[in-house]
Amino acid sequence: MAGSKTYRTRAVVLDKVKLKETDLIVTLLSEGGRQIRAVAKGARKPGSRLAVRCELFCTADLLLARGRNLDIVSQAELLAAPLGAAPTYERMCAASAVAEVAKLCSFEDAEDPFVFAITERALALCGDDACDAVHLDVIVAAYIFKLLSHTGYRPDLFSCVLCGDAALSYFSASAGGLLCASCASSVPGAEEVSPANVGWLRSLLALRFDELMGTPIDAMQATYLLALAHLWAATHLDARLRALEFMLGR
């Protein structure tokens, strides 16, 4: 209701920061796609129920009280914990990278339900036993390209971004996608890509996550696609993506 002091929303926990001795500031992605920063009072006390229900990457049903600067978590019910109680190192890295990009692509004053839907699905796959370590790289890379394409940063993958030539052999985030060899010579930092990787870049945007999980790929190629996704995100979000850097350097 308009003017109500409290409101309820389903949200994914993207980040949390310690506040004072027992509190947390949590960054949430609401089901409407809006970013919310709220205080979970007493969440760091031993035995606190909020600690589990406001854990990273979890989806929760939250009752929030409006505050002057930060909202306050009044109630929380855990709906999904995709990584489980003891996530592996690889799954934690992948989920952290997804949450990092989601945080940069969501805003407090703008709603976009697509951001919530794709983020919740990507986090669910990060905790899915059917997704092996190699395909975790593919899922995170696909998430980045899909989300940034939705927000306006879609790479041109079917013709040279400078001359329109269909013979593509280089990738440049600053130029906006794939390049022919001739044009790439004038673009600093253009990265040479094989025909197989050109095909994979197109698949990252065209295929659903579940389809990508069922497609065979070797570890080296998956890591290379993740590196290209990192380059694309860092360039267009104009931010240092520490979780992605850590994931690539693991």
N, C-alpha and C positions, 0 to 999 in steps of 0.2 A: 504493500500500500504506500502511496505517496506520502512522504512525511513521517513514515514509521521509523522508530528508533532502532528496530531490529529487522533483520531479513535473513532468509534461509537460502542456501545455495549448495550445489554439489561442486566440489573443487578438487583439483590436484595440487599437492604440495610441491612446489618447485625449489624452495630454498628455505633455510631457517638460520637465524642469527641469535646468539645469546644476548639477553637483555637483563641487566642487574644480576641478582644471584639465582633466581628461580624461574625467570620468565624467558619467553622466546618471541622473536619477531618472525612470523612465517610469511613467505611470499606464495600466494595462491593463484591458480588459474581457474577462474570460475567456469561453469558449464556454458555461460554466454560468451566466453572468450576474453573477459575482462580480467586484468591483473589486480589483485587485492593484497594489500599488506596489512597484517593484523597482529595483535599481541595475544599470545596464548599464556595467560597468567598462571603461574605455578606449574608450567609444563615440565620444568626441570627438577621438580621435587621428587624424591624417591617414591615410587608407587603411583605417580600421577597418571590418570587415565588419558589425559590430553597428550602425554608424551608419545604413546603408541598411536593414537588416533590422528596425530599431526606429524607423523613420520614422513621423511622424504619419499617422494614418488607415489605416495598413497593417494587414493581417492576417498574423500570423506564427505558426509552430509553435515553441513555446518550451520549453526545459528550464530549470526554475527551481530554485534551491537555497533552502531555507527559511532565513530569517535571524531574528534576535531582533526587529528592528523592521521592516526591509525585506528582501524576498527578493532574490536575486541572479540575474541572467540568465546562465546557464552556456552555453547554445547558443540560436541563433535561425535559423530558416529562413523566408525570405519566401514567403508563399503568395499574397498579392494586394496590389497597389498601385493602388487604384481611381483615384487622381488622376493617375497617370503621373509622368513625370519633370519635366514643365513645366506644372503646372496653371495655369489662368487665374485671374485675380483673383476673379471671381464664384464659381468652383467652390471655391476655397480658403476664401472667406467662408462658403459654405454648409456645407462640411464642418466648419469650425471651430464653427459654431453647433450642428450635430448632436452633435459630440464634447462640447461644453460641457454640453448638456442631459443626455447620457448619463452624464457624470461625476457630475452631481447626482442622477441616478436609479439609481445603482448603489452597492453598499456592500460593504465588506470582509467582513462577517460574514453576508451573505445572498446566496443564489443565485436567479437568475431567468433561465432560458435565453431567454425572450422578449425581454429587453432586448438581449442579444447579437444575436439574429436580426434584429430590426428595425433596430438600429443598423448592422450590417454591410450590410444591404440599402440603407438610406438613403445610406450613404457610397458604395456602389457606384454608385448613381444620380447622386450628385453629380459623379462622374467620367465619366458616360456621355454621349457626344457627342449622343445622341438627346434628351437633356434640355437644353432651351435655358435662357437666363438667366431668362426669365419663369417657367418651370415649376420652376426651382430654388427659387423662393420658395414655390411650392405644395407641393413635396416637403418642405421644412423645416417649413412650417406643419402639414402632415398628420402628419409625424413627431412633432412636439410634442404635438398633440392625441391621437394614438393612444397614445403612450408614457405620457403623464400619465393618460389614461383607464384604461390598464392598471394603473397604480400607485394608482388610487383617486380621481383627480381628473377625473371624466368630466363634461363640461358637459351641462346639460339643454337640448336644442335643439328640443324639440317642443311645449312648453307653457311658459307663464310660470312661472318658478321660485317666485314668490311667491303667485300666485292661481290658476294653472292655465289661464289664458286661452290660446286658440290663436292669437290675433292678436298676432304678435310683431314688434317693431320696434326693440328695444334689446338691447345686449349688456353684461353686467357680469361681470367675472371674480370680484369679491368676492361677488356675489350667487349665482354658480354657473351662469350661462348666459344664456339669452334672457329678455327681459321684455316685457310689454305696455307701451304708452305710459303708462297710468295708474300702474302700479307703478314705472316707471322714474323718474317725477317725484320719488320719495322715496328714490332710490338715488344717492348722490353718484358722479359719474364715469361714469354709464351712457352707453354709446356707441351712437348711433343707427346702425342697419344697414338696408340695403335688402332687399327680398324676394330679390333675386339673391344677396346675400351670406349670407342665411339658408340658402338652398339650397346654397351652396358650403360653409358650415360643416358642414352635414350630410354632404355628399359627402366632406369630408376624413376623416371617421370611417368612413363606410360603404364607400368605394371603396378598392381596392388602389392602390399607388403607380403601377403600370403603367397602370391605368385613368385615373388623374389626369393622367399625362403625355400621354395621348392626347386629353384634353378641352381644347378651345380656351378661352383666358382672356386678357384684356388685362393689360398690365403694371400699371396702376393698381390693378385689383381684386386681383391676386396680391400686391402689396405690402401692401394693406390687410388681407388675410387673414393675412399674416405678422405684421403689427403686432398683430392680435388674439391670435395665438398667443404672441407675446412677452409681451403683457399677462397672458395666462392662466398662462404658465410663471413669470413673475416674481412673480406674486401667490401661487401655490400652492407654489412651491419656496422662496419667501421669500429670493430671491437676486438680485443684480444680474448680468444676463446680458450681459457685455461684447461677446462675439462677435455676438450677435443685435443689440445696439445698433449695432455697427459695420456689420453687414449692412444694417440699415434706413437708416443714414445715409450709405451709400456714394454 
